[in-house]
Amino acid sequence: MKLNKYIDHTLLKPQATETDIKKICEEAKKYDFASVCVNTCYTSLVSKELEGTDVTTCVVIGFPLGATTTETKVFEAKQAIEQGAGEVDMVINVGALKAKKYDYVKNDIQSVVEAAKGKALVKVILENCLLEKEEIVKACELSKEAGADFVKTSTGFSTGGATVEDVKLMRETVGPDMGVKASGAVRTKEDAEAVIAAGANRIGASASIAIVEGTKSENAGY
């Protein structure tokens, strides 16, 4: 199995510098990963570094808490797309989901989907480690209804990352035609193969090189 095109090569740490970002772009070009995933302040830089390749610029929106207003998420997404982002990974409002404010959650997602329509894929980060199983199911259903392209397990900045069980549940809920992205805690080739077998068709990882080479990563964060 060729794993490289499953991987969003990710660097979201607050201490990341431009030099660090350029380095992961070089790595992504060398290994031909699906995308480079960064915070929005680096959108233009990454788009420039990846120009002329088929590696996509991916950015995170409302990250990592999802607790900004819908209008803020829409602005952030639009600006990133203008600067070259081809994929946006937005965080849902977890508190609103838990409070069963489903119309709010759906509108939050749908607003970003509409802002990105025809220009960028939208992945919806659920932050599964903070959710009950039935809440994961509901979040998947709302994301699908809102027209998102993917559901995604985690930010990598909370209490847990992707699990095989959660990926399986998400795939069962959204069906075969929507994307499922596993992120956080996917650090080895074996981890990657396990979440793919469970239904993931994209992986967010900082240990991307170790995953494709089947080695142990020194960078086992995201």
Beta strands, then each sheet from edge to edge (+ up, - down):
strand 1: 7-11
strand 2: 35-38
strand 3: 56-61
strand 4: 87-91
strand 5: 121-125
strand 6: 150-152
strand 7: 179-183
strand 8: 202-205
sheet 1: 1+ 2+ 3+ 4+ 5+ 6+ 7+ 8+ 1+
end
